[in-house]
Amino acid sequence: MLADKHILLIVGGGIAAFKSLDLVRRLREQGARVTPVLTKSGAEFVTPLSLSALAASKVYQDLFSLTDEAEMGHIELSRAADLIVVAPATADLMAKMAGGLANDLATTLLLATDKRVLIAPSMNVRMWNHPATQRNLATLQGDGVLVVGPNEGDMACGEYGPGRMAEVPEIIAAIDAALSDGPLKGRHVLVTSGPTHEPIDPVRYIANRSSGAQGTAIAKALAALGADITFVTGPADVPPPLGVKVVKVQTAAQMLEAVTAAGAADAAIFAAAVADWHVANAGTQKIKKDGSGLPKLEFAENPDILATVSQMKQGRPKLVVGFAAETQDVVAHATAKRLRKGCDWIVANDVSPATGIMGGTENAVTLITDAGPEAWPRMSKDAVATALAARIAKEIA
């Protein structure tokens, strides 16, 4: 899909700039032509010689180079490419873009271009979460700038959270989608994510340890392929993805209602860890410990959302994917679940405490289809999402 495409790559200043070298290499492997633009701060992390060697192209750095202006002025440079990619996009670069500043070659190109722009943000978690950065992000997205990432994980500074630049395969998938409108353009995909909270009383609830990270990653990966996403999420730890329709719920009953209200979908991915039971006699006031004994809680089964959608007589999605979080006999239990629920695929994983998967940043899944189980290696949840999104696209595109 990238053969003969021309990418103008702006490399910002940040530790993630080293990934730009691999990005250039992989883009060229797929037949793309890459013209690098290296910012002054970016040159503190990667050298012009490295970029030039990998891109087999001149590296542009200086706005006021008369030679460059004679060969290719900044206006022509900004418009000769099929897509402009900023990776890494630092907080400073994003702020300059949002404010329309043009005080160096990179920002001048971004202001002068008439082509689509894709940014891969990379910064400290506090910088990413700062209201100013979030305002700038909203401004850029409102201007039509495409965004891939950032991911959540360990930072070079020792902190943890969202702010890590997306991995190279994710950026390439986003570039592919931006240039082709994506293989899932025009497709509606429903994704559920996170835990549900089933109230015991107005203060307490029953829940599980799901962070919502895998469901969020899947929604992001599918959106990068051009899908129109309805994202139904319980009270997850991770923020919902940007650029998708988000429906927030608390309970399993509310999640089923939201899924039903989402309308017809080409695919439905049920990554949420829905509670199996709710408290039928939940208190309307806080239950007090008054010495009269333990409260008597009566449990009732929650609606089976996966089975409900899988067994629909009319309007069933072409592809229904469930998840099976198991602690023993993972493949056997997940295979039985797929047949019992009636879904097309099951993504099974071992969530035993020793694995660190539930609530963690990595996953090791087995994809179960009519063809049988297919074990995937342990990798980041974002990488799992990218691989699963590609399989989904192949199935429904």
VENQUI-V927412 format. One record per pair of residues at least 12 apart in sequence whose C-alpha atoms are under 8 Angstrom apart, sorted by the first residue. I is the first residue (numbers start at 1). GAP is how many residues later the second one is. D is the distance in whole Angstrom. If there is no record, write none. Layout:
I;GAP;D
I;GAP;D
//
This chain:
1;29;8
1;175;7
1;179;7
2;25;8
2;28;6
2;29;6
2;30;5
2;174;7
2;177;8
3;27;6
3;28;4
3;29;5
4;27;6
4;28;5
4;29;6
5;26;7
5;27;5
5;28;6
5;76;8
5;77;6
6;26;6
6;27;5
6;28;6
6;29;8
6;74;8
6;75;5
6;76;5
6;77;7
7;25;7
7;26;6
7;27;5
7;28;6
7;74;6
7;75;6
7;76;5
7;77;6
7;78;7
8;26;6
8;27;5
8;28;6
8;29;7
8;70;8
8;73;6
8;74;8
8;75;6
8;76;5
8;77;6
9;25;7
9;26;6
9;27;5
9;28;6
9;75;6
9;76;5
9;77;6
9;78;7
10;26;6
10;27;5
10;28;6
10;29;7
10;74;7
10;75;6
10;76;5
10;77;6
10;78;8
10;96;7
11;25;7
11;26;6
11;27;5
11;28;6
11;31;6
11;75;6
11;76;5
11;77;6
11;78;8
12;26;7
12;27;6
12;29;7
12;30;5
12;74;7
12;75;6
12;76;5
12;77;6
12;78;6
12;81;7
13;26;7
13;27;7
13;28;4
13;29;4
13;30;7
13;31;7
13;32;7
13;75;7
13;77;7
14;27;8
14;28;7
14;31;7
14;74;7
14;76;7
14;108;7
14;109;7
15;30;7
15;141;8
16;72;6
16;106;7
16;148;8
16;149;6
17;25;7
17;28;6
17;29;7
17;70;7
17;71;6
18;27;7
18;28;6
19;148;8
19;149;7
20;67;7
20;68;8
21;29;7
21;30;6
21;33;7
22;146;7
23;145;6
23;149;8
24;27;8
24;30;6
24;31;6
25;29;6
25;30;7
27;145;7
28;27;7
33;22;8
34;21;6
34;23;7
35;20;7
35;22;6
35;23;7
35;24;7
36;15;7
36;16;8
36;19;7
36;21;8
36;22;7
36;23;5
36;24;6
37;22;6
37;23;5
37;24;6
37;68;8
37;69;7
38;21;7
38;22;6
38;23;5
38;68;8
39;22;6
39;65;8
39;66;8
39;67;7
40;21;7
61;44;7
62;42;7
62;43;6
63;41;6
63;42;4
74;31;7
74;34;7
74;35;6
75;34;7
75;37;6
75;38;7
77;32;7
78;31;5
78;32;7
78;34;6
78;35;5
78;36;8
78;37;8
79;33;8
79;34;5
79;35;6
79;36;6
81;34;8
82;33;7
82;34;8
82;97;8
83;32;6
83;33;5
83;34;6
83;35;8
83;92;8
83;95;8
83;96;7
84;26;8
84;31;7
84;32;6
84;33;5
84;34;6
85;32;6
85;33;5
85;34;6
85;35;8
86;31;8
86;32;6
86;33;5
86;34;6
87;32;6
87;33;5
87;34;7
87;35;8
87;78;8
88;31;7
88;32;6
88;33;6
88;34;6
88;77;7
89;30;6
89;31;5
89;32;4
89;33;6
90;31;6
90;32;5
90;33;6
91;30;7
91;31;7
91;32;6
91;36;7
91;37;7
91;42;7
93;14;8
94;39;8
94;42;7
94;43;7
94;46;8
95;38;7
95;41;6
97;13;7
97;14;7
97;43;7
98;38;5
98;39;8
98;41;6
98;42;6
116;28;8
116;29;7
116;30;8
116;62;8
117;27;8
117;28;5
117;29;6
118;27;6
118;28;4
118;29;6
118;30;7
118;57;7
118;60;8
119;26;7
119;27;6
119;28;5
119;29;6
120;27;6
120;28;5
120;29;6
120;30;7
120;45;6
120;46;6
120;51;7
121;26;8
121;27;7
121;28;6
121;29;6
121;42;7
121;43;8
121;44;6
121;45;8
122;28;6
122;41;5
122;42;5
122;43;5
123;40;5
123;41;7
123;42;8
124;31;7
124;33;8
124;35;8
124;38;8
124;39;6
124;40;8
125;30;8
125;34;7
125;35;7
125;36;5
125;37;5
125;38;5
128;34;7
128;35;6
146;32;8
148;18;7
148;22;7
148;23;6
148;26;7
148;76;8
149;14;8
149;15;8
149;16;6
149;17;5
150;12;6
150;13;5
150;14;5
150;15;5
150;16;5
151;12;6
151;13;5
151;14;6
151;15;6
151;231;8
152;12;6
152;209;8
153;208;7
169;217;8
170;51;8
170;213;8
170;216;7
173;51;7
173;52;7
174;50;5
174;51;7
176;49;8
177;47;6
177;48;5
177;49;6
178;46;8
181;44;7
181;45;6
182;42;7
182;43;4
182;44;4
182;45;8
183;42;6
183;43;7
183;210;6
183;214;6
184;38;8
184;41;6
184;42;5
184;43;5
184;209;6
184;212;8
184;213;6
185;40;7
185;41;4
185;42;5
185;43;7
186;40;7
186;41;6
186;42;7
187;39;8
187;40;5
187;41;6
187;78;8
187;79;6
187;210;8
188;39;6
188;40;5
188;41;6
188;42;8
188;76;8
188;77;5
188;78;5
188;79;7
189;33;8
189;38;6
189;39;6
189;40;5
189;41;6
189;76;5
189;77;6
189;78;5
189;79;6
189;80;8
190;39;6
190;40;5
190;41;6
190;42;8
190;69;8
190;72;8
190;75;6
190;77;6
190;78;5
190;79;6
191;24;7
191;27;8
191;28;6
191;38;7
191;39;6
191;40;5
191;41;6
191;77;6
191;78;5
191;79;6
191;80;7
192;23;7
192;39;6
192;40;5
192;41;6
192;77;6
192;78;5
192;79;5
192;80;5
193;19;5
193;21;8
193;22;5
193;23;7
193;38;7
193;39;6
193;40;5
193;41;6
193;43;8
193;77;7
193;78;5
193;79;4
193;80;7
194;16;6
194;17;6
194;18;4
194;19;8
194;21;7
194;39;6
194;40;5
194;41;6
194;42;5
194;43;8
194;77;7
194;78;5
194;79;6
194;80;8
195;12;7
195;13;6
195;14;7
195;15;5
195;16;7
195;17;7
195;38;8
195;39;5
195;40;6
195;41;6
195;77;6
195;78;5
195;79;6
195;80;7
196;12;8
196;38;5
196;39;7
196;53;8
196;54;5
196;55;5
196;56;6
196;76;8
196;77;7
196;78;5
196;79;6
197;37;8
197;38;7
197;53;5
197;54;5
197;55;8
197;78;8
198;52;7
198;53;5
198;54;8
198;77;7
198;79;8
198;80;5
198;81;7
199;79;7
199;80;7
199;83;6
200;79;6
200;81;8
200;82;5
200;83;6
201;81;5
201;82;4
201;83;6
201;84;6
201;85;5
201;86;7
202;81;7
202;82;6
202;83;6
202;84;6
203;83;6
206;69;8
206;72;8
207;68;7
208;65;8
208;67;7
209;149;6
209;150;6
210;26;7
210;63;6
210;148;6
210;149;6
211;25;5
211;26;5
211;27;6
211;147;7
211;148;5
211;149;8
212;21;8
212;24;5
212;25;6
212;26;6
212;60;7
212;147;8
213;23;8
213;24;8
213;25;6
213;146;7
213;148;7
213;168;7
214;57;7
214;167;6
214;168;7
214;171;7
215;56;5
215;57;7
216;22;8
216;23;8
216;24;6
216;25;6
217;24;8
217;164;7
217;165;5
217;168;6
217;169;8
218;164;7
218;167;4
218;168;7
218;170;8
218;171;7
219;12;7
219;22;7
220;21;6
220;22;8
221;161;8
221;164;6
221;165;5
221;168;6
222;164;8
222;167;5
223;20;8
223;21;7
225;164;8
225;168;8
228;16;7
229;15;5
229;16;6
230;14;6
230;15;5
230;16;6
230;17;7
230;32;7
231;13;7
231;14;6
231;15;5
231;16;6
232;14;6
232;15;5
232;16;6
232;17;7
232;23;7
232;26;7
232;27;7
233;13;7
233;14;6
233;15;5
233;16;6
233;22;8
233;39;7
234;14;6
234;15;5
234;16;5
234;17;7
234;21;8
234;38;8
235;13;7
235;14;7
235;15;6
252;22;6
252;23;7
252;50;6
252;51;7
253;49;7
253;50;7
256;47;7
256;49;6
264;51;6
264;52;8
264;53;7
265;50;8
265;51;8
265;52;5
265;53;8
266;51;5
266;52;5
266;53;7
266;130;7
267;50;5
267;51;6
267;52;5
267;53;6
267;54;8
267;129;8
268;49;6
268;51;6
268;52;5
268;53;6
269;51;6
269;52;5
269;53;6
270;36;7
270;50;8
270;51;6
270;52;5
270;53;6
271;51;7
271;52;6
272;51;8
275;27;7
276;25;6
276;26;5
277;22;6
277;23;5
277;24;4
277;25;5
278;21;6
278;22;6
278;23;6
278;24;6
279;18;6
279;19;6
279;20;5
279;21;6
280;17;8
280;18;5
280;19;5
280;20;6
281;16;6
281;17;6
281;18;8
282;15;8
306;16;7
306;35;7
306;37;7
307;34;5
307;35;6
307;36;7
310;31;7
310;32;5
310;33;5
311;30;8
311;31;6
311;32;8
318;78;7
319;24;8
319;25;6
319;26;8
319;76;8
319;77;7
320;23;5
320;24;5
320;25;7
321;22;6
321;23;6
321;24;5
321;25;6
321;26;7
322;16;8
322;21;7
322;23;6
322;24;5
322;25;6
323;23;5
323;24;5
323;25;6
324;13;8
324;22;7
324;23;6
324;24;5
324;25;6
325;23;6
325;24;5
325;25;6
325;26;6
326;22;7
326;23;6
326;24;5
326;25;6
326;26;7
327;23;5
327;24;6
327;25;5
328;22;7
328;24;8
330;18;7
330;19;7
330;20;6
331;17;7
331;35;7
331;42;7
334;12;7
334;13;8
334;14;6
334;34;8
335;33;7
344;25;6
344;26;8
345;22;7
345;23;6
345;24;5
345;25;8
346;21;6
346;22;5
346;23;7
347;18;6
347;19;6
347;20;5
347;21;6
348;17;5
348;18;5
348;19;6
348;20;7
349;14;7
349;15;6
349;16;5
349;17;6
350;14;8
350;15;8
361;19;6
361;20;6
362;16;7
362;17;5
362;18;4
362;19;5
363;15;6
363;16;6
363;17;6
363;18;6
363;21;7
364;12;6
364;13;6
364;14;4
364;15;6
365;12;7
365;13;7
//
